[in-house]
Amino acid sequence: MSGATIAGAVRVGRMPWSGLLALFSAAFTAVMTELLPAGLLPQLGLALGVPEGRAGFLVTAYAVASTLSAIPLTALLRGLPRRPVLVGTLAGFALFNTVTALSSSYAVTFGARVLAGVMGGILWAMLVGYAARMVPVERRGRAIAIVSAGITVALCAGIPAGAALASAFGWRTAFLGLAVVAVALVGWVLCKVPDFPGEAAAVRVPLRRVAVLPGVRTILGVTVLVLVGHQAMYTYLAPFVAFAGLGRTSVVLLVFGVGTVAGIWVTGVVIDRFPRVALVVVLAVVAGAMAVLAVLGGPGWAPLGAVALWGAAFGGVPTLLQSALVDASGAGNADAATSMQTTVYNAGIAAGSLAGGLVLEGAGAGALPWTSLPLVAVALAVVVAARRRAFPARRV
């Protein structure tokens, strides 16, 4: 697609649905590639001749590689045209999922997972910026919400479907299916996703200067606080459910997941008109849900309703924070800024899981919501205070 065509599409304000859905599918494929092994550890361990604990390292390897590669590789690839980089990462997913499906060696599989994680680090750093450049500024938030919904759909529907496919036809079939999807996405991207030029060296803003742009560090700080607070509770939801007597963990997770889907949809509707208000509301709801779980945790509708509200509110948080970061950094610096957020996001997940585990071991499951509540409350206070630069009332 020519630059004139792209500019024309932006001027008339049309939503490039086919291109955005291709990016949605790329996000879906990346999440599936990262997390599918978590539900297949017994089969993977048996096939590769390792204990389940070592099979679990296949998930860890992907996450670590994604975290470590996002910033340096984004900096290295910033000058290249965007579509070839996107196609290259999707081709990498196809190749490394194929290797995973065919390998009977733990070492080979581990290496394939590391390289797939590198592809993930590149992809997550560019998806949000890509979506932002495909639409006019007044529809930027909605475009980011559409792409981010690929994460939610993968978690709520894709992972269970992949696990069912693996149970019926074997885990290798599941990974081959992901490889086929990635190949199909390469063709889709080439046909329907516009290309954008890379950043010329003369105008490229160094990463350290992107990091100090007004608002960027504040948004990254809020991201850490929210993720640590959320993950400390979510990682250990099963022991909390058992402690509180809320019933089956699978039912509680389903309630959370349905709430998340609803939250993504509502966020997409309001994000371009009321980005600041939406973020304040969702963080307040998450904090309120943690307070209910802390005070009223136990059998009954109130705690289960709190879980549903927590899911609905948190469903919009990543999109709102990503959109705020693109606004603060500018669409031209979005890849660099998002690479930092990718690293911070994964670090927050790791720190939250660690903190929650320590609290669970030391004080018990009942203390988990009390751990999450102050972190989310501080994040909310920062958003309320930083209204000028990081979280303005209207899109900049």
N, C-alpha and C positions, 0 to 999 in steps of 0.2 A: 504494500500500500504506500502510495507516495506521500510526501510531507504535506502536499496541498490537500489530499483527500483526508488525512488525519486532521488537519486544521479545520477543514470544512465540517467534519463530523463534530468536532468540539464546539464550533461556532453555533451550530443549530441545536446543540444540546442533546443529541441522540445517545441512548445507552447502547453501547456495542455488546449486545447480549451474548452473541456467539463467542466473541473473544473473552469476555469476562467468565463465561461458563467453562471455557478451556482452562483459564487460570484457577477457577474453582476446582476443576478436575485434577489439576496439577497438585493443589494443596491436599486434596483427598488422597491421591496416590502417595504423596510423601508421608502422610500420617499412617497410612496403611503399611507402607514399607517399614516405618520405624517401629510400630507397636504390634504388628501381627505376631511376631515371634513370642511375645509375652503370653499369649494364650495357647501356644503350641510347645511349651518347654518339654513336656514328657516325650512327645514324638521326636522333637529335634535332638534331645539328649540321647534317645535310643538309636536314632539313625546315625548320629555323629560319634557315638561311643563315649559320651561324657556324662557326668552327673547333671541333674537339672540346674544346680547352682551355676555350673560353668556354661550351660546353655543360656542361662539368663544374662551372662556377660555379652551375648550377641546384641541385646537391647542396649546395654551400657555402652558398648563400643560405638554404636551408631550415634547415641546422644553425645558422647564425649567428642567424637570427630566432628559432629555438626556444630557444637559449641566452639571448638577451637579453630575451625576453618572459616567461620562466617566473616569475621572482620578482615583477616589478611587476604583471603581470596576475593572478597568484594573489592578491596582496594586494588588488587592486581588486575581485576577484570573490568574496572569502571570505564576504561577507555574503549571497550569493544561494543559493537552494536548489540542491542539488547536481545533481539530474537535469536540470533545464533547461540548466545549464552544459554537462553532458556531451552532451546532445542538440545543443546549439548548436555544439560543437566537431566532432561527427560530421557535422552538416549543412555545416559549413565545409569539411571534407575532401571531401564530395560535390561542393560547388560548385567548389572550386579544382582538383580533379582533372578535372572536366568542362571548365573553362576551359583547363587544360593540354592536354587531349585535342583540343580544337577550335581552339586558337590556332596561327597561322602566324607570329606576331610574337615575336621574342625578348624584347622589352621586356614584352609582356603576359604571356608565360610566366614570365619572371623575377619579375614582380610577383605572379603567382599562387603561385609557389613560396615567396616571402617570407611571404605570408598563410597558406599551408598550414603553414609553419614556426611561425607564431604559434599556430595551432591545436594543433600538436604540443607546444609549450611548455606550454600550458594543460592538455592531456590528460595528459602525463606527470606533471605536478605533482599531479594529483588521482586517478589510477588506484589507486595503492597505498593511499592513505587511504580511498578508496571501498571497496575490497576489505576493508580492516581493519574498517570499520564494519558490514559485512554479516554478520559471523560473530562468535561468542563469542571471547573473548581466547585461549582455549586452542587455537583453530584458526586464529588470525590468520596465522601463518607459512605454513600450507598454502594459505590463500586467496591470499596474495601470490605464492606459487610458481605457482599456477594461472594467475594473470593474467600474471606475468612470462614464463611459457612461450610466450605469444604472440610475444614477441620472438624466441625461439629458433626456433620453427616458421617464422616469416617468413624468418629468415636461412638456415635449412637447407633449406627446401622452397619457401617462397613466392617468394623472389627468383628461383631457377632456373625455377620454373613461370611466373612473370611474364615472364621473358626468353624462354622457349619460346613463350608465347602471342604476344609481340610479334614473334618471328621468323616465326610462322605467319600472323598476321593483321594485323600492323602495330602500332607502338608506341602509336598512338592508341587502339586497342582495349584495350590493357592498362590505360591510365589510365581509360577509360570503365568498364572492369570494376571498378576500385577505387572509382569513384564510385557504381556500383550497389551494391556491398557496403556502402558507408557509408550509403546510403539505407536498405537493409535493416536495418542496425544501429540506425538511429533507431527503427524500429518495434519491434525486439527490446528495446531499452532501455526504451521506453515501456511495454511489456507486462510485462517480467520483472525489471527492475532497480528496487529500491525508491528512493524519494526520501528525502533527508535534508535537514534545515534547514541553512541557512548559519549562520555564527557571528554571534550578536548583537553589536552594537557595544560593548555594555557589558561583555561577557565576552571579547571578541576580544583575544588576546595579540599585541602588536606583533611584527613579524618580528625586530626586533633582540633582543627578549626570548626568542623561540623559539631564536634562534641561540646564546644563552648558557645554555640549559637544560643541566643536567648530562649530559654524554655526547655532546651533539649535535656540538660542534666536533671531538671526537675521532673520531667516526664519519665526519664529512665529511673529515677529514684522512686517515684510512685509505682512504677512497674514492679520493682523489686519488693516493695512493701506488700503490695497486693498479692503477688505470687507466693511469697513466703507464707503470708497469712492463709491464703486459700489452700496451698498444698499441704501445710501442716495438718489441716483438718481433713482434706479430701483423701490424702494418701492412706489415712488410718480410719476411714469411714466405717469399715467393717468392724473393727473392735469397738468403735463408739456405738454402732447400731446394736451390737451384742450387749454392751454395758447399759444402754438406755432401754433395751427391750423394745425396739422399734419394729421387730419382725425380721423378715428375710432381707439380707443385704442386697440381693438382686433387685427386689422391689424398690428399695430406697434409691438404688442407682438409677433405675428406670425413671423414677419420679424426678430425680435430678436431671437426667438426660432430656426428658420431655420439656422440663422447664428451660433448659439451655437452648433448645431449638426455638421455643417461643421467644426467649430473650433476644436471640439473634435477629429474628424477624422484626420485632418491635424496634430494635436498635436501627435496623436498616431504614425504617420509616421515618424516624425522628432525627437521625444523626446529623443530617445536613442543615436542619433548621435550628436545632437546640443542642449542639454538641456538649457545651459545658453543663447545662441543666441535666442532660441525660447521664453524664458521668457522675455528677453529684448524687443523683437519685439512685443509680445502681450501686454505688459504694455505700450509700446510706442503707440500702436494703440488705446488702451483704452483711454489714455491721449489725443491723437489727436481727437478721437471721441467726448470726452467731450468738447474740445476746439471748435469744429465745432458746437456742439449743443449750446454752450454758445454764440458764435458770430453770427451764422447763423440760430439759432433756429427760425423756421417759416415754412410756406408752401413751398414745393419744394422737389426736389430729394436729395439735399445735406444732409439735416438733416436725411431723411429716410435712405440714404446710410450710414450715421454715426451710426445710430442705428444698421444696419446690421453688420458693422465692429466691433462695440462694442460687439455685441453678439458673433461674430466669435472669437474675441480676448479673451473675458472673458471665452468662452467655454473651452479654454485650460489652464486657470490660475490655477484652483484647482488641476488639475493633475500635472502640472509642479511644484507647490509648495509642493504637497505631495511627489512627486518623489525626490525633493531636500531634503526634510526632512528625508526620508529614507536613502538617500546617506549620509547625515550628521550624523545621529544617528547610522547607521548600521542596517542591516535587523534584527539582534537579539534584538535590542532595539526599533524596529519600532512601536510595539503596544503601548509602553509607550509614545513615542514621538507623535504618532498620537492621543493618548487620549488628550494630551495637545493641539494639533492643533484642535481637535474637540471642545474643550472648547473655545479656542480662536476664532474659526470660528463662533460659535454661538454668542459669545460676540460681535464680529464685526458686525454681522447681526443686533443684538439688538441696538448697538450703532449707526450704520448707519441709521436705521429706526428712531431712536430718533432724531438724528441730522438733518436728512432730514425734519422731521416733524416740528422742531423748525424753520428751515430756511424757509419752506413753509409758516408757520404762520407769520413769522416776515418780510421776504423780498419778498415772492412770488415765484411762480414756476420758473420764469426766473433765479433765483439765484441758483437753484439746481445744474446745471452743473459746475458753478463756485465754488461750495462747493466740488464737487467730484474731480475736476481737480488737485488742489494742493496736495491732499492726494495720488492720483495715481502717480503724478509726484515725490513726495518724495519717494514712494515705488520703482519707477524706478531708482532713484538716488542711493538708498541703494543697489539694485541689481547690478548696474554698479560698485559701489565702493567695494562690498564684493565679489570679484572674486576669492579669494584664498580659503576661507573656506566654505562659505555658498553656493556660486553659481559658482563652477568651470566650465571651458569651456568643460571639458569632464567628463563622469561619473566616479566616484571614484571606 
